[in-house]
Amino acid sequence: HTKFNNLLKKQGMPIDEILSEHKEIIDKYLNEYSPEYNVALTAAFEHFTALMAEAFFSKKYVSEGFDHRMKTMFAWHAIEEMEHRSVAFDVMQKVAKVGYFMRVWAVIYGTYETMRIMFTNGDKLLKADGFSKWERRKMFIKNLPWMYGRKGVFSSFTKPLFAYLKPGFHPEKIPVVHNYPAWVEEYNKSGDPAKACDALLAAAH
C-alpha cells in the first residue's frame, strides 16, 4: 500500500490529505466507539471488500480498459480479501461476543461509510487530475447505470451484501467468485500475478 501511495504522490495525487482524513476517521472510531463495535465495523468492512471481488472480476466487461498493472494489483487484492473474509467475523462472534443487533447496525453504517469515502476520494483524485466540479458531476451521473443499473457493478452484489442481515449469517455461506480457482491454479503454477489475473478474467462470464 505504501509503495502504491508513493507512486500516486509522485503523480501529484493528494495522498497525504486522504491518509490524514482516514487517520481522523479511524481515531474517531477508536475514541468514540466500544472495542466490540469496532470489531463489528471491521467485520462489516471485510464483508463489503470481499464482495468487491465478485463485482469487479466475475464479469469481463467491468475491467475492460483498465491498465493491466492496475488490473493485476486489484485482482491480487480481491483474492486476498476473499481468503481472509471470515477472520474478523469469527473474532467478532467468538471473542468480542457481538450480538445480532450491533452486527446489523455495524454493516449498515459500514456500508454507508465505505460508499461515502470511496466517492469522496474518487472525486478528490479526479480534481487533482484537472477535472472541474461540473465535469466530475457529469461523470458521476453518466456512470450511475454502470454502477447501480440492473447489471451494474455494485448492483451485482446487493443480495449477498444484505445476506449479512440474516440472523444465522456467516461469510463462508457465500461462495467465492466462480473464477477464483483459475487465479489460484495459475499463480501456483507460474508465481506470476499478472498471468493469474489473465486466467481469472479468461474464466469470467
Contacts in CASP RR format, 6 or more apart in sequence:
PFRMAT RR
TARGET T0000
AUTHOR 0000-0000-0000
METHOD contacts of the structure
MODEL  1
HTKFNNLLKKQGMPIDEILSEHKEIIDKYLNEYSPEYNVALTAAFEHFTA
LMAEAFFSKKYVSEGFDHRMKTMFAWHAIEEMEHRSVAFDVMQKVAKVGY
FMRVWAVIYGTYETMRIMFTNGDKLLKADGFSKWERRKMFIKNLPWMYGR
KGVFSSFTKPLFAYLKPGFHPEKIPVVHNYPAWVEEYNKSGDPAKACDAL
LAAAH
4 73 0 8 1.000
5 15 0 8 1.000
5 19 0 8 1.000
6 15 0 8 1.000
8 15 0 8 1.000
9 15 0 8 1.000
9 16 0 8 1.000
12 128 0 8 1.000
13 125 0 8 1.000
13 128 0 8 1.000
14 124 0 8 1.000
14 125 0 8 1.000
14 128 0 8 1.000
17 124 0 8 1.000
18 121 0 8 1.000
18 124 0 8 1.000
22 117 0 8 1.000
25 113 0 8 1.000
25 117 0 8 1.000
29 38 0 8 1.000
29 41 0 8 1.000
30 38 0 8 1.000
33 41 0 8 1.000
35 96 0 8 1.000
36 92 0 8 1.000
36 96 0 8 1.000
36 97 0 8 1.000
36 98 0 8 1.000
36 102 0 8 1.000
37 98 0 8 1.000
37 102 0 8 1.000
37 106 0 8 1.000
39 88 0 8 1.000
39 91 0 8 1.000
39 92 0 8 1.000
39 95 0 8 1.000
39 96 0 8 1.000
39 98 0 8 1.000
40 92 0 8 1.000
40 96 0 8 1.000
40 98 0 8 1.000
40 102 0 8 1.000
40 103 0 8 1.000
40 105 0 8 1.000
40 106 0 8 1.000
41 106 0 8 1.000
41 109 0 8 1.000
41 110 0 8 1.000
42 88 0 8 1.000
42 92 0 8 1.000
43 88 0 8 1.000
43 89 0 8 1.000
43 91 0 8 1.000
43 92 0 8 1.000
43 98 0 8 1.000
43 103 0 8 1.000
43 106 0 8 1.000
43 107 0 8 1.000
44 103 0 8 1.000
44 106 0 8 1.000
44 107 0 8 1.000
44 109 0 8 1.000
44 110 0 8 1.000
44 111 0 8 1.000
44 164 0 8 1.000
45 88 0 8 1.000
45 110 0 8 1.000
45 114 0 8 1.000
46 81 0 8 1.000
46 84 0 8 1.000
46 85 0 8 1.000
46 87 0 8 1.000
46 88 0 8 1.000
46 89 0 8 1.000
46 171 0 8 1.000
47 85 0 8 1.000
47 89 0 8 1.000
47 107 0 8 1.000
47 161 0 8 1.000
47 164 0 8 1.000
47 171 0 8 1.000
48 107 0 8 1.000
48 110 0 8 1.000
48 111 0 8 1.000
48 114 0 8 1.000
48 161 0 8 1.000
49 81 0 8 1.000
49 114 0 8 1.000
50 81 0 8 1.000
50 82 0 8 1.000
50 85 0 8 1.000
50 171 0 8 1.000
51 157 0 8 1.000
51 160 0 8 1.000
51 161 0 8 1.000
51 174 0 8 1.000
52 78 0 8 1.000
52 81 0 8 1.000
52 157 0 8 1.000
53 78 0 8 1.000
53 79 0 8 1.000
53 81 0 8 1.000
53 82 0 8 1.000
53 176 0 8 1.000
53 177 0 8 1.000
53 180 0 8 1.000
54 156 0 8 1.000
54 157 0 8 1.000
54 160 0 8 1.000
54 177 0 8 1.000
55 62 0 8 1.000
55 153 0 8 1.000
55 154 0 8 1.000
55 156 0 8 1.000
55 157 0 8 1.000
56 62 0 8 1.000
56 63 0 8 1.000
56 74 0 8 1.000
56 78 0 8 1.000
56 153 0 8 1.000
57 63 0 8 1.000
57 74 0 8 1.000
57 75 0 8 1.000
57 78 0 8 1.000
57 177 0 8 1.000
57 179 0 8 1.000
57 200 0 8 1.000
57 201 0 8 1.000
57 204 0 8 1.000
58 156 0 8 1.000
58 177 0 8 1.000
58 178 0 8 1.000
58 179 0 8 1.000
58 204 0 8 1.000
58 205 0 8 1.000
59 156 0 8 1.000
59 204 0 8 1.000
59 205 0 8 1.000
60 201 0 8 1.000
60 204 0 8 1.000
60 205 0 8 1.000
62 153 0 8 1.000
63 71 0 8 1.000
63 74 0 8 1.000
63 201 0 8 1.000
66 74 0 8 1.000
68 194 0 8 1.000
68 197 0 8 1.000
69 194 0 8 1.000
71 197 0 8 1.000
71 201 0 8 1.000
72 193 0 8 1.000
72 194 0 8 1.000
72 197 0 8 1.000
73 193 0 8 1.000
75 183 0 8 1.000
75 193 0 8 1.000
75 196 0 8 1.000
75 197 0 8 1.000
75 200 0 8 1.000
75 201 0 8 1.000
76 193 0 8 1.000
76 196 0 8 1.000
76 197 0 8 1.000
78 177 0 8 1.000
79 180 0 8 1.000
79 183 0 8 1.000
79 184 0 8 1.000
79 200 0 8 1.000
82 176 0 8 1.000
82 177 0 8 1.000
82 180 0 8 1.000
85 171 0 8 1.000
85 172 0 8 1.000
86 170 0 8 1.000
86 171 0 8 1.000
86 172 0 8 1.000
89 170 0 8 1.000
89 171 0 8 1.000
92 98 0 8 1.000
92 103 0 8 1.000
98 106 0 8 1.000
100 167 0 8 1.000
103 164 0 8 1.000
104 164 0 8 1.000
104 165 0 8 1.000
107 164 0 8 1.000
107 165 0 8 1.000
111 161 0 8 1.000
119 140 0 8 1.000
123 136 0 8 1.000
123 140 0 8 1.000
126 135 0 8 1.000
126 136 0 8 1.000
126 139 0 8 1.000
127 133 0 8 1.000
127 136 0 8 1.000
131 139 0 8 1.000
145 152 0 8 1.000
146 152 0 8 1.000
146 153 0 8 1.000
147 153 0 8 1.000
147 154 0 8 1.000
147 155 0 8 1.000
148 154 0 8 1.000
148 155 0 8 1.000
149 155 0 8 1.000
160 174 0 8 1.000
163 169 0 8 1.000
163 173 0 8 1.000
163 174 0 8 1.000
178 203 0 8 1.000
178 205 0 8 1.000
179 200 0 8 1.000
179 201 0 8 1.000
179 203 0 8 1.000
179 204 0 8 1.000
180 200 0 8 1.000
181 203 0 8 1.000
182 199 0 8 1.000
182 200 0 8 1.000
182 202 0 8 1.000
182 203 0 8 1.000
183 196 0 8 1.000
183 197 0 8 1.000
183 199 0 8 1.000
183 200 0 8 1.000
184 196 0 8 1.000
185 199 0 8 1.000
186 192 0 8 1.000
186 195 0 8 1.000
186 196 0 8 1.000
186 198 0 8 1.000
186 199 0 8 1.000
186 200 0 8 1.000
187 193 0 8 1.000
187 195 0 8 1.000
187 196 0 8 1.000
190 196 0 8 1.000
END
